[in-house]
Amino acid sequence: MHTQLDSFCIGPSKSIHDAIRLMDKGRIGIVLVVDTEYHLLGTVTDGDIRRAILANVDIALPVDNLLERKEGTRFSNPVTSRVGKDRSTYLNLLKQHRIHHLPIVDEGGHLVGLVTSDDFLPDQTLPVQAVVMAGGKGSRLHPLTREKPKPLLDVGGRPLLEIIIQQLQEAGIQKVKVATHHQAKMIKEHFGDGRNYGVDLSFTEEDRPLGTGGGLGLLEIPCETTLVMNGDILTQVDFRAMLMFHREHRADLTIAVRSYEIKIPYGVVECDGPVVSGVREKPVMTHFINAGIYLLEPLVYGYIPKGQRFDMTDLIQGLIDDGRLITSFPIRENWMDIGQHADYEEAQKQVTDWEMRK
């Protein structure tokens, strides 16, 4: 049980940004909103934060705003348990309500601790397989990729793909497949069977470029959820949080997205036909972009052709057209696509900063 209340409790007048910082520091995926006497007012989960980001909620607002957004849902009144119960009671409540966090209160309703599902299975593996798409030529990074494939380019003293595989392993993923094409032999020789990296590693090779999603058509249809990730991404995204979000929404496919700002260097004139309805001076437009990380349920493989060029955008549109449920998972952690020389140089600095913060 977690009993250091100040490490995961926050007052309702504190900002959402404060809640995010506390959640990131505690690393248990939740903060509890309490009054001055530690009576529980509500909970804010990682999923609540990400849904607020998707809704463009200002994170400078009080955290109480997030509790108001949950009113009328089954999450408005947190499930709790009384202190002093045995572990099996806590575990049964977590399973019964399909929750991951259980606040523990005393007879007066004061918070005394927090039980999480990880308290029962701390070393639980993540029930997914991962596929890293690493077949690109990296043409925009020439001459760096002339003799070495992009996944083997050093970032902070280690190959980029090695960093990705380590992150997957640390998240609890044991089975990793790498889809290759350009200089596939060099990649295979470097990683072998993955034993030295703590994963079961295998490779599939495209005999010709099959696009961003075509390589999936060469794989056997799995029984579990698949995490698909581009092999040129440097990120600290929480894969466990992404899977939890995916399952909460019972999605067929989840796309990781990233907020991206476009600054227009001109005054924008808004028109209704010939009539000017407004003017905005050099506005900033914000959109969510595809971050190149996905979660797929097994049924999705039925939409992927075998041995044909096929992009993930084709897959997503096909699922939408067929009425399947697709959700977006906003990345609030560090993320960058290493596609050009400036990105590669910035990646060196990012990795150094990350290592210093550990």
HELIX and SHEET records of a PDB file:
HELIX    1   1 LEU A    5  SER A    7  5                                   3    
HELIX    2   2 ILE A   16  GLY A   26  1                                  11    
HELIX    3   3 ASP A   46  LEU A   54  1                                   9    
HELIX    4   4 ASP A   64  ARG A   69  1                                   6    
HELIX    5   5 ARG A   87  GLN A   96  1                                  10    
HELIX    6   6 SER A  117  ASP A  119  5                                   3    
HELIX    7   7 SER A  139  LEU A  141  5                                   3    
HELIX    8   8 LYS A  150  LEU A  152  5                                   3    
HELIX    9   9 LEU A  160  GLU A  170  1                                  11    
HELIX   10  10 ALA A  184  PHE A  191  1                                   8    
HELIX   11  11 ARG A  195  TYR A  197  5                                   3    
HELIX   12  12 GLY A  214  LEU A  218  5                                   5    
HELIX   13  13 PHE A  239  GLU A  248  1                                  10    
HELIX   14  14 PRO A  298  TYR A  303  5                                   6    
HELIX   15  15 MET A  312  ASP A  321  1                                  10    
HELIX   16  16 HIS A  341  ARG A  357  1                                  17    
SHEET    1   A 3 CYS A   9  ILE A  10  0                                        
SHEET    2   A 3 ILE A  30  VAL A  34  1                                        
SHEET    3   A 3 LEU A  40  THR A  45 -1                                        
SHEET    1   B 3 SER A  81  ARG A  82  0                                        
SHEET    2   B 3 HIS A 101  VAL A 105  1                                        
SHEET    3   B 3 LEU A 111  THR A 116 -1                                        
SHEET    1   C 7 ASP A 200  GLU A 205  0                                        
SHEET    2   C 7 LYS A 175  THR A 180  1                                        
SHEET    3   C 7 VAL A 128  MET A 133  1                                        
SHEET    4   C 7 THR A 225  ASN A 230  1                                        
SHEET    5   C 7 VAL A 284  LEU A 296 -1                                        
SHEET    6   C 7 LEU A 253  LYS A 263 -1                                        
SHEET    7   C 7 ILE A 326  PRO A 330  1                                        
SHEET    1   D 2 ASP A 154  VAL A 155  0                                        
SHEET    2   D 2 ARG A 158  PRO A 159 -1                                        
SHEET    1   E 2 ILE A 233  THR A 235  0                                        
SHEET    2   E 2 TRP A 335  ASP A 337 -1                                        
SHEET    1   F 2 GLY A 267  ASP A 272  0                                        
SHEET    2   F 2 VAL A 275  GLU A 281 -1                                        
END                                                                             
